Amino acid sequence: MAINRLAILGEVDRFLKEGRTEDAISQLGLIIEANPNDFPTCLRVAELCVKAGDVPRATALWFRMAEAHAQEGYLWRGVHVLRIARRLCPTHREVAHKLADFFLRSDDPENAIVSHLVVAEHLERVGRFSEARQEYRSAAALLPIWKLRQKELKKER
């Protein structure tokens, strides 16, 4: 099905000016249906979903984009997508865990630990202490991997 991308984007801008976020999301969905690998549009839809309060839909989009980048061999692009997700949803634990997983897959345990710590500190600030404790435990579980990586780096020097 051929679509008129410019016309749809014009409609999206009009809907957003009118405060009709859901309508804008559905119009952008037409573009994504025609080209599922249109990552800038997927990012825009995910951001609008967060604005509309539909975090699960946004998370699904971010995970799909991150995995698609990883399958194409661009693991760091996937990390970038997940960092955007973490910025928009700082307490979302699934995002933190997926980001930590991507860091581990790219042999970067230090940033995997930091990913958990950022979420833990945010949860602590908002008074969600039991969840924060779980994130601190996840970070601590990665310390042996980080220490091993540090030893390997010393041997290489």
Residue pairs with C-beta under 8 A, 6 or more apart in sequence:
1 33
1 34
2 34
3 30
3 31
3 34
5 31
8 27
8 28
8 30
8 31
9 31
11 24
11 27
12 24
12 27
12 28
15 21
15 23
15 24
15 27
16 24
21 48
21 51
21 52
22 52
24 48
25 45
25 48
25 49
25 52
28 41
28 44
28 45
28 48
29 45
31 38
31 41
32 38
32 41
32 42
32 45
35 41
37 68
39 65
39 68
39 69
39 81
42 61
42 64
42 65
43 61
43 65
43 81
43 84
45 58
45 61
46 57
46 58
46 61
46 62
46 65
46 84
46 85
46 88
47 58
47 88
49 55
49 57
49 58
49 61
50 58
50 88
50 89
55 89
55 92
58 85
58 88
58 89
59 85
59 89
59 92
59 94
59 95
62 81
62 82
62 84
62 85
62 95
63 98
65 78
65 81
66 78
66 79
66 81
66 82
66 98
66 102
67 78
68 78
69 75
69 77
69 78
69 81
70 78
70 102
70 105
75 102
75 105
75 106
76 106
78 102
79 99
79 102
79 103
79 106
82 95
82 98
82 99
82 102
83 99
85 92
85 95
85 99
86 92
86 95
86 96
86 99
86 115
86 118
86 119
89 95
90 118
90 119
90 122
91 119
91 122
91 123
91 126
91 128
91 131
92 119
93 119
93 131
93 134
93 135
96 115
96 116
96 118
96 119
96 135
97 138
99 112
99 115
100 112
100 113
100 115
100 116
100 138
100 142
101 112
103 109
103 110
103 111
103 112
103 115
104 112
104 142
104 145
107 149
109 142
109 145
109 146
109 149
110 146
110 149
112 142
112 145
113 139
113 142
113 143
113 146
116 135
116 136
116 138
116 139
116 142
117 135
117 136
117 139
119 135
120 132
120 133
120 135
120 136
120 139
121 132
123 129
123 131
123 132
123 135
124 132
